[in-house]
Amino acid sequence: MNRRVTLQEIAAKANVGVATVDRVLNGRAPVRRSTADRVLSAARELGYHAQGLMERRVNQLVPHKRLGFILQKKSKWFYQALSEQIMRSVPDLTRIRAAAEVAFVESLSPGDLAAALRSMADDVDAIALVSIDHPAVHAAIGDCASVNVPVFALLSPLSTPAIAGYVGIDGRRAGRTAGWAMAKFVGHGDEVGILVGSHRYLGHEALEAGFRSALREYAPHAGLRDSLVYLDDAAVAYEATSEILRSVPGLKGLYHCGGGVSGVIRALTEAGRARDVFYICHERSPYADEGLIEGTVDLLIANPVSQVVSKTLDLMEQSVTGKLSGTANGIIDFQLVTPENL
């Protein structure tokens, strides 16, 4: 008669405690999905007699859900990093067994964003969305809410009351921080430019408002130029920056709230202005890091990707398990990055 495999043997093979194996077998308390899978794998390999029961316990006690994510341009390093962090983190959720679906929208078209929302709502239990603020997007979010698919605004807030919550930094605080830093550099009469990805991004709008507010307070002597909108595209950012440098030869500061840092760095470098224009931008990327090292970028204000994903998944998990009431506020702290703390 074959000897029965013990819980101690499974625990040793899975490199966990016996109590963890007991929790997986009997569903006594939540266990990380990755841990539960490791225990189940060990039980299968050892031929544990109750491995079928163990699998059923996990499946019964932890609901299966699909979480959807609609991000911006797939070619952007930041959104690739965000997508990869999502896929790494979803398997470790404890209150649900989740699968992630990530879609990329290649334009800021409200129609494309609304279509992506409605299409994804048929297949998922909750959605997190990076989007401009527009009535067409609001209507699609309302349609999702009507079929009990909550939608969370990611990185940039949305003004519709149908939104389930927001995860990202406080744009006004970040903008004021940038304005405070710029005021330390510019002198009397120095010209300062602003690049804005889109005024339809409420996050960009808040960054710009905060920057202008702080610069008026801390450096009222500076000459603050009208903002240039560049559609959150690196090629257009290059053209916009080149135009600022041509039209304002004495430009001393540039605040860039949005993506496309590589385009701005290219324009500053080609114009020979990489070291004498105080340049503040947003979001970590290989281009931004290289700019910091080489002295083109002076200050970077970043959304910490791991915290963004962790907070988003937490709120989505609460929502699909009925533990979230009202509109969730998922404000996270931004990071200030300089060449000295890369």
N, C-alpha and C positions, 0 to 999 in steps of 0.2 A: 504494500500500500504506500502510495507516494506521500511524503511528508508535506504538510500544508505550510505555505509561505506565511511568515509572521509580519505584523505591522512594523516591528523593529527592522526587519530585513528590507522592507520597502523604504523605510525612512533612511536607512544607511545608503541605499542605492540612489535615492533621490536627493541625498544630502540635505535633508530637513529633519525636524524633530518628530518623534512619534505622535505628539499632540497634533501636529499639522496633518499627518496622515489620517488621524482619527477625525479631524474636522472635514477633510475631503470625503471620507467614507460616510460620515453620519450627518454632514451639513450643520455642524454645531455653530459655526461662525464663518464670516466671509474669508476667503482665501484668494490671493491674487491669481488671475487666470494662468499666468506663466508658471506659478508654483503648482497649481492644481494639475496642469498638463504634465509637469515633470513627475508628479506623484503617479498619475495615471500611466505614464509611459513606463515607469519603474514596475508598477504592478503588472502590466502586460508582459514585460520582459521576463519577470520572475514567475509568471504563470499563476498569479494570485487568484484564488478560487472565487473571490467576490468582486473581481474587477468590473464586471457588468453592472453590479449594484452601485459601485463607486461612480461609474460614468453616469448612470441615471440620476444619482443624487446631485451631482454637479449640474446636470442639464435641467433638473426640476427646480432646484433652489435658486438658480441664477437665470433670469430671463434673457432671451436672445433679442438683441436690438441691432438695427442698422443706423449708423450715424453718417450724415452727409455733410460734405464740406465743399463750398464753392469759392474758389480762389481766383486771383487775377492771373495775368499772363504766365504760361508755363515756362517760358524762356527766362523768366526772372529768377535769379539765384535765391532771393529771399523766399519766394513762394515755393520753390523746390525744397528749400530747407524746412519750411513750415510743413509741407506735405510729408516729408520724410519723418519729421518728429511726430506727426499725427499717427502715421502707420506704425511707428515703434511703440507709441504709448497706448494705443487702443487695446492691445491684448492684455495689458496689465490692470484694466479696470476690474473692480471687485464686486460691485453691486449688479453688474450686468455682464453677459457675454456678448461682446460687441464686434461688429465688422464695420470697417470704414469704407466709404465711397467718396473719392475726391474727384472733382471736376474743375477744369480751368476754363475761364472765359477770357477770350483774347482781345476784347475791346471794352470800352466803358459804355457801350450802348445799353440804355435802359431796357430796350426790347430783348436783347440777348440775355441780360441778367434775369429778367422776369421769366423768360422761357426756360432758362436753366433751373430756376426755382420750381416752377410748375412741373417740369419733367422729373426732377429728383424727388419731389414730394410723393410720387407714386410708389417709391421704392424704399424710403427711409422713415425712421421714427422721429428724427430731429435734424435740423440743418444749422450749420454755422456759415455765415456769408460775408465776404468782403465786397462791399458795394458802394457806389455813389448813392446819394439820397435823391430819389425821384418818385413822382406819383405812380409811374408804371411798376416800379419795384415795390412800392407800398401795397399796391393792389394785389400783386403776386404773393406778398407775405400774408396779406389778409386771407387769400385763398388757401394758403398752407394752414393757417390757424383754424380755418373752418373745418378742415379734415383732421384736426388734432395733431398737426406736425408743427411744433414750435420752431421758430427761426431766431437765431442769435446773431447780432451784428458783431463782426469780428474786425478789430483794428480801427474801424471808423464807425461812429454811432449812426443810427438811422432814426428819423423823427416820427415814424408811424407808431401809434399806440398799440398796434398788433405785434410789435417786436417783443420777444421773450426776454431779451437782456442784451447787454453789451460787454465785450471783453476787449480790453486794450488800455492804453495809457490815457491820462487826463491831458488832452491836447492843449488846453489853455495853459496849464502849468508848465508843460514842456516848452511851449512857445515863449512863455515869459522867461524861462531859464535861458533859452537861446538869446533872447533880447538882452538879458542881464549880462551874459558873456560877451555879446557883441559890443555893448556899451563900454566894456573895459578896454576895448581895442581902438575904437574909432575916436577921432578928435573933432574939434569944432569945424563944422561945415563938410565933413567927410561924407561921401555918398555911399549909401547902402542899398543893395538890390534884394528883391525877394522873388523866388521861383515857387509857384504853387501848381501841384499836379492837376487838381481840378477843384473849382469852388463847389462842385456837387459832392465832393468828399467832405462831410462835416468835420472829420478829423483834421483835414488840411485847413479848413476854414478856422477852426479853433486854434491851430498852431499859428496861423498868420495873425489872428486877432491878438493872441497872447504876446507874440513877438512885437507887434506894433505898440501895444500897450506898455510893455516893459521898456522899449527903446525910447518912447516919448518921456517916460518917467526918469530913466537913468541917463539918457543922452539926448536931451531936447535940442542940442546943438547940431545933431547929425541930420544929413539930408536923406530922408527915406523915400526911395523911388516907388512908383506904382508897381504893383505885382504883375508878373508875366505868367500866364497859364500855359503849361507845356504838355497837357494831356497825359501826364505820368509816363512819358516815353523817353528813352535815353537819346534817341536821334533828335527829337524835338527839343529836349533839354540842351543838347549841344548847340542847336541853332539859336535858342533863346539866350543862352549864356554868351555866345559869340556876339549877338546883337547888343546885349547890355554892355559888353566890353567895348564895342565900337562906339556906341552912343554916349557912354559915360567913361571917358578915358581915365578919369581920376577915381574910379570905383575902388573903395577900400574894404567893403564888407559884402558878403553874399550869404543870405539865408535860404536854404533849399528844403522845403517841406514836401517830400514825396520821394518816389523812386527815380531811377535813371542817373545815379551818381556818376557812372562811367562817362556819360555824355558831358557832364559839367567838368569833370577832371580833364577830359580831352580838350575842351574849349580853353580852359585856363592854361593848360600846358602849351598848346599851340600859340596862344597869344603872349607867352612869356610872362604870365601873371600868376603862376602857380604859388609863388612864395610871398607875394605882396598883397593878395586879396585874402582877408580873413574869411574862411569858408566854413560854414556850419551846415551839416546835413543830417539825414536820418537813415537808420537801418544799417546793420552790419552786412557786409558782403566782402568777397575777396578784393573787389575794386576799392571799396571804402577803406579797408584795412591797409591796402597798399598806398592809398592816398595819405593816410595818417603817417605811415612810416616815411614816405617821401616828403612830407611837409605840405602837400596840396590841401589836404583836409586838416582843419585845426581842432574841430570838436564834432563828435558824432553822438547823436541822441538816439538810443536804440530801444526797440521792443524786445525784451528777452524772450526768444522763441519758445524755450522750454516752459517758461511760466505762462505764456499765452496759451499754449496747448493744454497744459495742466489745468488751468482755470476754466478753459472752454469745455474740456471733457467733464470736469466736475459738475458744471452747471447743466450740461446736456444729460449727464447721468442722473442728476437729481430730477430733471424735468421728465424724463421718460419713465421714472419710477414713482412719479407723483409726489415727490418731496420738495418741489419748488413752487412757491406761491408768489404771485406778483411779478413785477419786472425785475430781473436780476441785474445787479450792478457789479461787474467784474473788473473794476479798475485795478491795474497792476502798476508797480513802480517802473519808471523808465531808467535806463542806464546811461551814464555819461562816460564816453570812451575817448581817450586821448592817446597819443603815441606812447605814453608812459604806463598805461594800464591795459594794453592790448592782451 
